[in-house]
Amino acid sequence: MSDELTNDERAELEALRKEKNKTGKKGLYLQVSQKGAVSLYGMGRFPVTLYKEQWLKVIAHMEVIQQFIADHDSELKTKEANG
């Protein structure tokens, strides 16, 4: 896998950076873990931690994930945001 980011991946990372700067640590934010992975905080009690190539794979499949959620909307539950 190449270390080069596509334009879509760059745009997604920039959007995440802007969101982090806007919400600060009260909303979603990212940190580099001790093992060099990317940890996303603010989703629940514990961070979602994946390595770079795993996040890039998720980002590359964002449209598939969004379509799956739309297709299964009636089956899916929502969780209140942390207060």
ZIVENQUI-V371219 format. One record per pair of residues at least 24 apart in sequence whose C-alpha atoms are under 6 Angstrom apart, sorted by the first residue. I is the first residue (numbers start at 1). J is the second residue. If there is no record, write none. Layout:
BEGIN
((I;J) (I;J))
END
This chain:
BEGIN
none
END
